[in-house]
Amino acid sequence: MKTVRCWPAWISAESKKAGPSTRRRDNNWRLAPIHGKVPLNIRFETAPTEKAAAFIKEQAPVPDASGCHRRYRLCHYQLDLSK
């Protein structure tokens, strides 16, 4: 199995091969609390939009150490879903 180190680059390469995606990209997910004894390190990436910034400010105020990638227009964030 091949290890992919940079998802945005891989996604870009696959998109060039397969053509553009026509899937809806907004409001196609939801978050729910996850309760357990072991703390979880939940990370996600999203486009740095105003809507995302407002959600992050409320739910995940600290970006992941990898931060935003201007080249790919993605930001990585961590969430605490135990609340």
MOPAC internal coordinates of N, CA, C and O (Angstrom, degrees):
PM7 1SCF
backbone

  N    0.0000 0     0.00 0     0.00 0    0    0    0
  C    1.4543 1     0.00 0     0.00 0    1    0    0
  C    1.5239 1   109.02 1     0.00 0    2    1    0
  O    1.2310 1   120.23 1   -48.41 1    3    2    1
  N    1.3044 1   117.16 1   131.59 1    3    2    1
  C    1.4539 1   122.57 1  -179.12 1    5    3    2
  C    1.5256 1   110.03 1   -81.23 1    6    5    3
  O    1.2310 1   120.30 1   -46.58 1    7    6    5
  N    1.3291 1   117.03 1   133.42 1    7    6    5
  C    1.4535 1   121.54 1   177.08 1    9    7    6
  C    1.5200 1   108.99 1   -88.79 1   10    9    7
  O    1.2310 1   120.64 1   -49.94 1   11   10    9
  N    1.3161 1   116.39 1   130.06 1   11   10    9
  C    1.4591 1   121.30 1   178.10 1   13   11   10
  C    1.5166 1   107.65 1  -103.90 1   14   13   11
  O    1.2310 1   120.24 1   -59.17 1   15   14   13
  N    1.3160 1   117.15 1   120.83 1   15   14   13
  C    1.4582 1   120.69 1  -176.49 1   17   15   14
  C    1.5227 1   113.46 1   -89.92 1   18   17   15
  O    1.2310 1   119.94 1   152.66 1   19   18   17
  N    1.2964 1   117.71 1   -27.34 1   19   18   17
  C    1.4621 1   120.14 1  -177.19 1   21   19   18
  C    1.5269 1   109.21 1  -127.39 1   22   21   19
  O    1.2310 1   120.65 1   -83.30 1   23   22   21
  N    1.3323 1   116.37 1    96.70 1   23   22   21
  C    1.4623 1   120.70 1  -177.03 1   25   23   22
  C    1.5219 1   113.07 1   -57.01 1   26   25   23
  O    1.2310 1   118.92 1   134.48 1   27   26   25
  N    1.3478 1   119.67 1   -45.52 1   27   26   25
  C    1.4680 1   117.67 1  -179.06 1   29   27   26
  C    1.5296 1   112.96 1   -58.37 1   30   29   27
  O    1.2310 1   119.94 1   141.02 1   31   30   29
  N    1.3301 1   117.72 1   -38.98 1   31   30   29
  C    1.4689 1   120.58 1   179.08 1   33   31   30
  C    1.5295 1   110.16 1   -66.83 1   34   33   31
  O    1.2310 1   120.32 1   138.55 1   35   34   33
  N    1.3280 1   116.98 1   -41.45 1   35   34   33
  C    1.4651 1   121.13 1   179.21 1   37   35   34
  C    1.5298 1   110.45 1   -64.43 1   38   37   35
  O    1.2310 1   120.82 1   134.49 1   39   38   37
  N    1.3366 1   116.03 1   -45.51 1   39   38   37
  C    1.4644 1   120.49 1   179.39 1   41   39   38
  C    1.5261 1   110.09 1   -60.61 1   42   41   39
  O    1.2310 1   120.50 1   137.39 1   43   42   41
  N    1.3198 1   116.65 1   -42.61 1   43   42   41
  C    1.4626 1   120.85 1   178.61 1   45   43   42
  C    1.5242 1   111.14 1   -61.20 1   46   45   43
  O    1.2310 1   120.44 1   135.15 1   47   46   45
  N    1.3323 1   116.77 1   -44.85 1   47   46   45
  C    1.4690 1   121.04 1   179.89 1   49   47   46
  C    1.5284 1   110.87 1   -63.95 1   50   49   47
  O    1.2310 1   120.13 1   136.58 1   51   50   49
  N    1.3370 1   117.35 1   -43.42 1   51   50   49
  C    1.4616 1   120.98 1   179.03 1   53   51   50
  C    1.5321 1   111.18 1   -64.80 1   54   53   51
  O    1.2310 1   120.45 1   141.60 1   55   54   53
  N    1.3298 1   116.75 1   -38.40 1   55   54   53
  C    1.4651 1   120.81 1   178.99 1   57   55   54
  C    1.5198 1   111.18 1   -63.95 1   58   57   55
  O    1.2310 1   120.67 1   142.31 1   59   58   57
  N    1.3254 1   116.32 1   -37.69 1   59   58   57
  C    1.4650 1   119.77 1   178.14 1   61   59   58
  C    1.5254 1   110.52 1   -65.26 1   62   61   59
  O    1.2310 1   120.69 1   143.28 1   63   62   61
  N    1.3413 1   116.29 1   -36.72 1   63   62   61
  C    1.4687 1   120.64 1   179.15 1   65   63   62
  C    1.5280 1   111.63 1   -71.36 1   66   65   63
  O    1.2310 1   120.34 1   133.94 1   67   66   65
  N    1.3325 1   116.95 1   -46.06 1   67   66   65
  C    1.4652 1   122.34 1  -171.63 1   69   67   66
  C    1.5251 1   114.34 1   -93.81 1   70   69   67
  O    1.2310 1   119.98 1   166.27 1   71   70   69
  N    1.3041 1   117.65 1   -13.73 1   71   70   69
  C    1.4617 1   120.49 1  -176.81 1   73   71   70
  C    1.5188 1   111.06 1    95.97 1   74   73   71
  O    1.2310 1   120.16 1    -5.87 1   75   74   73
  N    1.3252 1   117.29 1   174.13 1   75   74   73
  C    1.4626 1   120.48 1  -175.73 1   77   75   74
  C    1.5292 1   112.47 1   -69.05 1   78   77   75
  O    1.2310 1   121.50 1   -29.95 1   79   78   77
  N    1.3069 1   114.74 1   150.05 1   79   78   77
  C    1.4601 1   121.64 1   176.73 1   81   79   78
  C    1.5224 1   108.51 1   -87.61 1   82   81   79
  O    1.2310 1   120.49 1   -39.86 1   83   82   81
  N    1.3090 1   116.67 1   140.14 1   83   82   81
  C    1.4642 1   120.07 1   178.76 1   85   83   82
  C    1.5252 1   111.58 1  -111.03 1   86   85   83
  O    1.2310 1   120.39 1  -164.91 1   87   86   85
  N    1.3114 1   116.86 1    15.09 1   87   86   85
  C    1.4638 1   120.22 1  -179.83 1   89   87   86
  C    1.5214 1   110.85 1   -72.67 1   90   89   87
  O    1.2310 1   121.28 1   -30.04 1   91   90   89
  N    1.3040 1   115.16 1   149.96 1   91   90   89
  C    1.4554 1   121.20 1   176.15 1   93   91   90
  C    1.5201 1   108.26 1   -70.39 1   94   93   91
  O    1.2310 1   120.24 1   -46.99 1   95   94   93
  N    1.3305 1   117.14 1   133.01 1   95   94   93
  C    1.4525 1   120.34 1  -173.65 1   97   95   94
  C    1.5183 1   114.21 1  -108.65 1   98   97   95
  O    1.2310 1   119.07 1  -178.51 1   99   98   97
  N    1.3095 1   119.38 1     1.49 1   99   98   97
  C    1.4526 1   119.73 1  -176.91 1  101   99   98
  C    1.5254 1   109.96 1  -124.52 1  102  101   99
  O    1.2310 1   121.09 1   -35.69 1  103  102  101
  N    1.2981 1   115.52 1   144.31 1  103  102  101
  C    1.4660 1   122.89 1   179.31 1  105  103  102
  C    1.5266 1   112.63 1    58.17 1  106  105  103
  O    1.2310 1   120.07 1  -147.59 1  107  106  105
  N    1.3199 1   117.48 1    32.41 1  107  106  105
  C    1.4653 1   120.45 1   179.05 1  109  107  106
  C    1.5273 1   111.36 1  -106.84 1  110  109  107
  O    1.2310 1   120.37 1  -155.28 1  111  110  109
  N    1.3222 1   116.89 1    24.72 1  111  110  109
  C    1.4525 1   121.18 1   179.76 1  113  111  110
  C    1.5269 1   108.60 1  -151.02 1  114  113  111
  O    1.2310 1   120.86 1   -13.44 1  115  114  113
  N    1.3152 1   115.96 1   166.56 1  115  114  113
  C    1.4580 1   121.50 1   174.25 1  117  115  114
  C    1.5199 1   108.29 1  -149.86 1  118  117  115
  O    1.2310 1   120.46 1   -19.85 1  119  118  117
  N    1.3129 1   116.73 1   160.15 1  119  118  117
  C    1.4581 1   122.62 1   179.69 1  121  119  118
  C    1.5180 1   108.78 1  -117.76 1  122  121  119
  O    1.2310 1   120.80 1   -37.87 1  123  122  121
  N    1.3183 1   116.08 1   142.13 1  123  122  121
  C    1.4585 1   121.52 1   178.17 1  125  123  122
  C    1.5236 1   108.13 1  -137.05 1  126  125  123
  O    1.2310 1   120.06 1   -29.57 1  127  126  125
  N    1.3314 1   117.48 1   150.43 1  127  126  125
  C    1.4635 1   119.93 1   179.09 1  129  127  126
  C    1.5288 1   111.82 1   -61.00 1  130  129  127
  O    1.2310 1   120.95 1   -34.83 1  131  130  129
  N    1.3132 1   115.79 1   145.17 1  131  130  129
  C    1.4666 1   122.85 1   175.53 1  133  131  130
  C    1.5223 1   106.28 1  -123.32 1  134  133  131
  O    1.2310 1   120.54 1   -63.88 1  135  134  133
  N    1.3160 1   116.58 1   116.12 1  135  134  133
  C    1.4607 1   120.31 1  -177.93 1  137  135  134
  C    1.5234 1   109.92 1  -106.48 1  138  137  135
  O    1.2310 1   120.88 1   -42.35 1  139  138  137
  N    1.3218 1   115.93 1   137.65 1  139  138  137
  C    1.4520 1   120.68 1   178.89 1  141  139  138
  C    1.5129 1   110.52 1  -173.89 1  142  141  139
  O    1.2310 1   120.86 1    -6.39 1  143  142  141
  N    1.3159 1   115.96 1   173.61 1  143  142  141
  C    1.4628 1   120.85 1  -178.86 1  145  143  142
  C    1.5256 1   112.35 1   -80.10 1  146  145  143
  O    1.2310 1   120.42 1   152.63 1  147  146  145
  N    1.3037 1   116.81 1   -27.37 1  147  146  145
  C    1.4635 1   121.24 1  -177.66 1  149  147  146
  C    1.5296 1   109.29 1   -99.19 1  150  149  147
  O    1.2310 1   119.87 1   -53.61 1  151  150  149
  N    1.3469 1   117.85 1   126.39 1  151  150  149
  C    1.4658 1   119.16 1   177.51 1  153  151  150
  C    1.5298 1   110.87 1   -62.27 1  154  153  151
  O    1.2310 1   120.59 1   -40.90 1  155  154  153
  N    1.3093 1   116.48 1   139.10 1  155  154  153
  C    1.4571 1   121.16 1   179.83 1  157  155  154
  C    1.5209 1   110.48 1  -101.52 1  158  157  155
  O    1.2310 1   120.97 1   -34.34 1  159  158  157
  N    1.3030 1   115.75 1   145.66 1  159  158  157
  C    1.4536 1   121.52 1   176.15 1  161  159  158
  C    1.5278 1   106.80 1  -106.53 1  162  161  159
  O    1.2310 1   120.37 1   -90.44 1  163  162  161
  N    1.3154 1   116.89 1    89.56 1  163  162  161
  C    1.4595 1   122.35 1  -176.74 1  165  163  162
  C    1.5240 1   108.95 1   -91.81 1  166  165  163
  O    1.2310 1   120.70 1   -53.48 1  167  166  165
  N    1.3271 1   116.27 1   126.52 1  167  166  165
  C    1.4641 1   120.81 1   178.27 1  169  167  166
  C    1.5168 1   109.12 1  -128.04 1  170  169  167
  O    1.2310 1   120.96 1   -31.72 1  171  170  169
  N    1.3038 1   115.78 1   148.28 1  171  170  169
  C    1.4598 1   119.75 1   174.63 1  173  171  170
  C    1.5180 1   108.59 1  -146.66 1  174  173  171
  O    1.2310 1   121.29 1   -17.05 1  175  174  173
  N    1.3072 1   115.14 1   162.95 1  175  174  173
  C    1.4567 1   119.07 1   177.13 1  177  175  174
  C    1.5188 1   109.15 1  -127.14 1  178  177  175
  O    1.2310 1   121.44 1   -32.02 1  179  178  177
  N    1.3168 1   114.85 1   147.98 1  179  178  177
  C    1.4532 1   120.99 1  -178.09 1  181  179  178
  C    1.5186 1   109.44 1  -154.78 1  182  181  179
  O    1.2310 1   120.79 1   -15.18 1  183  182  181
  N    1.3042 1   116.10 1   164.82 1  183  182  181
  C    1.4582 1   120.36 1   175.00 1  185  183  182
  C    1.5302 1   108.47 1   -68.77 1  186  185  183
  O    1.2310 1   119.86 1   -36.44 1  187  186  185
  N    1.3201 1   117.88 1   143.56 1  187  186  185
  C    1.4676 1   121.04 1  -178.30 1  189  187  186
  C    1.5307 1   112.32 1   -79.36 1  190  189  187
  O    1.2310 1   120.46 1  -112.25 1  191  190  189
  N    1.3389 1   116.72 1    67.75 1  191  190  189
  C    1.4661 1   121.71 1  -179.64 1  193  191  190
  C    1.5262 1   110.13 1   -93.00 1  194  193  191
  O    1.2310 1   120.32 1   -10.69 1  195  194  193
  N    1.3250 1   117.00 1   169.31 1  195  194  193
  C    1.4643 1   120.94 1   177.27 1  197  195  194
  C    1.5250 1   110.66 1   -63.33 1  198  197  195
  O    1.2310 1   120.38 1   140.98 1  199  198  197
  N    1.3281 1   116.88 1   -39.02 1  199  198  197
  C    1.4667 1   121.41 1   179.19 1  201  199  198
  C    1.5306 1   110.22 1   -62.76 1  202  201  199
  O    1.2310 1   120.65 1   136.07 1  203  202  201
  N    1.3262 1   116.36 1   -43.93 1  203  202  201
  C    1.4643 1   120.37 1   178.34 1  205  203  202
  C    1.5203 1   110.29 1   -65.36 1  206  205  203
  O    1.2310 1   120.11 1   138.46 1  207  206  205
  N    1.3266 1   117.39 1   -41.54 1  207  206  205
  C    1.4664 1   121.06 1  -179.58 1  209  207  206
  C    1.5244 1   111.23 1   -61.02 1  210  209  207
  O    1.2310 1   120.13 1   139.82 1  211  210  209
  N    1.3364 1   117.36 1   -40.18 1  211  210  209
  C    1.4659 1   120.92 1   178.74 1  213  211  210
  C    1.5252 1   110.89 1   -65.49 1  214  213  211
  O    1.2310 1   120.42 1   137.62 1  215  214  213
  N    1.3297 1   116.80 1   -42.38 1  215  214  213
  C    1.4617 1   120.95 1   178.79 1  217  215  214
  C    1.5255 1   110.51 1   -63.98 1  218  217  215
  O    1.2310 1   120.67 1   135.53 1  219  218  217
  N    1.3277 1   116.33 1   -44.47 1  219  218  217
  C    1.4609 1   121.35 1  -179.05 1  221  219  218
  C    1.5183 1   110.37 1   -62.99 1  222  221  219
  O    1.2310 1   120.31 1   137.60 1  223  222  221
  N    1.3174 1   117.02 1   -42.40 1  223  222  221
  C    1.4623 1   120.71 1  -179.62 1  225  223  222
  C    1.5265 1   110.78 1   -58.30 1  226  225  223
  O    1.2310 1   120.85 1   142.03 1  227  226  225
  N    1.3306 1   115.98 1   -37.97 1  227  226  225
  C    1.4639 1   121.00 1  -179.02 1  229  227  226
  C    1.5306 1   112.54 1   -80.81 1  230  229  227
  O    1.2310 1   119.95 1   137.99 1  231  230  229
  N    1.3261 1   117.71 1   -42.01 1  231  230  229
  C    1.4627 1   121.60 1  -170.03 1  233  231  230
  C    1.5282 1   115.82 1  -104.88 1  234  233  231
  O    1.2310 1   119.93 1   149.24 1  235  234  233
  N    1.3076 1   117.73 1   -30.76 1  235  234  233
  C    1.4703 1   120.74 1  -174.37 1  237  235  234
  C    1.5198 1   109.78 1  -143.67 1  238  237  235
  O    1.2310 1   120.15 1  -107.14 1  239  238  237
  N    1.3335 1   117.31 1    72.86 1  239  238  237
  C    1.4586 1   119.59 1  -172.08 1  241  239  238
  C    1.5285 1   116.06 1   -65.14 1  242  241  239
  O    1.2310 1   119.59 1   165.41 1  243  242  241
  N    1.3134 1   118.40 1   -14.59 1  243  242  241
  C    1.4646 1   119.58 1  -177.66 1  245  243  242
  C    1.5205 1   110.18 1  -111.66 1  246  245  243
  O    1.2310 1   120.05 1   -66.21 1  247  246  245
  N    1.3292 1   117.51 1   113.79 1  247  246  245
  C    1.4660 1   118.56 1   176.44 1  249  247  246
  C    1.5205 1   110.94 1   -64.58 1  250  249  247
  O    1.2310 1   120.55 1   -26.89 1  251  250  249
  N    1.2774 1   116.56 1   153.11 1  251  250  249
  C    1.4559 1   123.37 1   174.25 1  253  251  250
  C    1.5304 1   107.95 1   -61.35 1  254  253  251
  O    1.2310 1   120.54 1   -23.44 1  255  254  253
  N    1.3180 1   116.58 1   156.56 1  255  254  253
  C    1.4644 1   121.81 1  -176.80 1  257  255  254
  C    1.5243 1   112.76 1   -57.70 1  258  257  255
  O    1.2310 1   120.02 1   152.96 1  259  258  257
  N    1.3255 1   117.57 1   -27.04 1  259  258  257
  C    1.4615 1   119.29 1  -178.65 1  261  259  258
  C    1.5256 1   112.03 1   -76.42 1  262  261  259
  O    1.2310 1   120.05 1   163.73 1  263  262  261
  N    1.3443 1   117.51 1   -16.27 1  263  262  261
  C    1.4524 1   121.43 1   172.97 1  265  263  262
  C    1.5137 1   115.55 1    61.15 1  266  265  263
  O    1.2310 1   121.38 1    30.51 1  267  266  265
  N    1.3284 1   114.96 1  -149.49 1  267  266  265
  C    1.4613 1   121.56 1  -177.40 1  269  267  266
  C    1.5217 1   110.85 1   -99.55 1  270  269  267
  O    1.2310 1   121.30 1   -36.02 1  271  270  269
  N    1.2943 1   115.11 1   143.98 1  271  270  269
  C    1.4578 1   121.66 1   177.49 1  273  271  270
  C    1.5235 1   107.72 1  -111.37 1  274  273  271
  O    1.2310 1   120.56 1   -78.58 1  275  274  273
  N    1.3178 1   116.53 1   101.42 1  275  274  273
  C    1.4696 1   120.09 1  -177.70 1  277  275  274
  C    1.5235 1   111.91 1   -60.53 1  278  277  275
  O    1.2310 1   120.60 1   143.82 1  279  278  277
  N    1.3211 1   116.45 1   -36.18 1  279  278  277
  C    1.4627 1   120.15 1  -178.14 1  281  279  278
  C    1.5295 1   111.29 1   -59.30 1  282  281  279
  O    1.2310 1   120.59 1   138.64 1  283  282  281
  N    1.3338 1   116.48 1   -41.36 1  283  282  281
  C    1.4650 1   120.72 1  -177.31 1  285  283  282
  C    1.5238 1   112.50 1   -99.96 1  286  285  283
  O    1.2310 1   120.26 1   177.48 1  287  286  285
  N    1.3275 1   117.12 1    -2.52 1  287  286  285
  C    1.4670 1   123.06 1  -178.88 1  289  287  286
  C    1.5236 1   112.05 1    56.30 1  290  289  287
  O    1.2310 1   120.81 1  -135.10 1  291  290  289
  N    1.3211 1   116.05 1    44.90 1  291  290  289
  C    1.4642 1   121.97 1   178.21 1  293  291  290
  C    1.5169 1   110.31 1  -129.71 1  294  293  291
  O    1.2310 1   120.72 1   -33.36 1  295  294  293
  N    1.3267 1   116.22 1   146.64 1  295  294  293
  C    1.4586 1   122.16 1   172.96 1  297  295  294
  C    1.5201 1   108.25 1  -123.14 1  298  297  295
  O    1.2310 1   120.81 1   -36.00 1  299  298  297
  N    1.3217 1   116.05 1   144.00 1  299  298  297
  C    1.4640 1   121.81 1   178.19 1  301  299  298
  C    1.5236 1   107.57 1  -106.11 1  302  301  299
  O    1.2310 1   120.61 1   -43.89 1  303  302  301
  N    1.3218 1   116.44 1   136.11 1  303  302  301
  C    1.4548 1   121.85 1  -179.98 1  305  303  302
  C    1.5200 1   110.18 1  -134.73 1  306  305  303
  O    1.2310 1   121.11 1   -21.95 1  307  306  305
  N    1.3362 1   115.49 1   158.05 1  307  306  305
  C    1.4578 1   121.90 1   174.99 1  309  307  306
  C    1.5230 1   108.00 1  -112.00 1  310  309  307
  O    1.2310 1   120.85 1   -34.36 1  311  310  309
  N    1.3198 1   115.98 1   145.64 1  311  310  309
  C    1.4603 1   121.63 1   178.84 1  313  311  310
  C    1.5148 1   110.89 1  -127.07 1  314  313  311
  O    1.2310 1   120.95 1   -32.83 1  315  314  313
  N    1.3191 1   115.79 1   147.17 1  315  314  313
  C    1.4560 1   121.49 1   171.54 1  317  315  314
  C    1.5237 1   106.62 1  -104.50 1  318  317  315
  O    1.2310 1   120.39 1   -80.10 1  319  318  317
  N    1.3235 1   116.85 1    99.90 1  319  318  317
  C    1.4657 1   120.96 1  -177.73 1  321  319  318
  C    1.5235 1   112.79 1   -90.10 1  322  321  319
  O    1.2310 1   120.15 1  -170.07 1  323  322  321
  N    1.3355 1   117.32 1     9.93 1  323  322  321
  C    1.4609 1   119.64 1   179.42 1  325  323  322
  C    1.5249 1   111.33 1   -82.31 1  326  325  323
  O    1.2310 1   119.79 1   170.97 1  327  326  325
  N    1.3246 1   118.01 1    -9.03 1  327  326  325
  C    1.4733 1   121.72 1  -178.52 1  329  327  326
  C    1.5090 1   111.43 1   -79.23 1  330  329  327
  O    1.2310 1   120.10 1   180.00 1  331  330  329

